[in-house]
Amino acid sequence: MPQIHLDEETVERLDSLRVEDEDYDEIVTELINIYEAQEMTLFHGGDEI
């Protein structure tokens, strides 16, 4: 798995999203899933005319 470096502000924002002892991998995976779901909704939203 690649390593990434986050600035302090980003870490604080991720910390604010943590639920109980959720780790960063779980948070990032959830954010990616939300992004992908929104992207699919926007992509398919214009198909119905």
C-alpha positions in Angstrom: 0.0 0.0 0.0 1.4 3.4 -0.9 2.3 5.8 1.9 0.8 9.3 1.8 1.7 12.3 3.9 -1.1 14.6 5.2 -0.8 18.1 6.5 -2.0 18.8 10.0 -5.3 20.4 8.8 -6.2 17.3 6.9 -5.5 15.0 9.8 -7.7 17.3 12.0 -10.5 17.0 9.5 -10.2 13.3 9.3 -10.1 13.1 13.1 -13.4 15.0 13.3 -15.0 12.4 11.1 -13.9 9.4 13.2 -16.6 7.4 14.9 -15.4 5.7 18.1 -12.0 4.1 17.3 -12.4 4.0 13.5 -9.1 4.0 11.7 -8.1 6.2 8.8 -8.4 3.4 6.3 -12.0 3.0 7.1 -12.7 6.7 6.9 -10.9 7.0 3.6 -12.7 4.0 2.1 -16.1 5.4 3.2 -15.3 8.8 1.7 -14.2 7.1 -1.6 -17.5 5.1 -1.6 -19.5 8.3 -1.1 -17.6 10.0 -3.9 -18.1 7.1 -6.3 -21.8 6.9 -5.4 -22.3 10.6 -6.0 -20.4 10.4 -9.3 -22.5 7.6 -10.5 -25.7 9.5 -9.5 -24.6 12.6 -11.4 -23.5 10.6 -14.4 -26.7 8.7 -14.7 -28.9 11.6 -13.6 -28.8 13.1 -17.1 -29.7 9.9 -18.9 -33.4 10.2 -18.3 -35.0 12.8 -20.5 
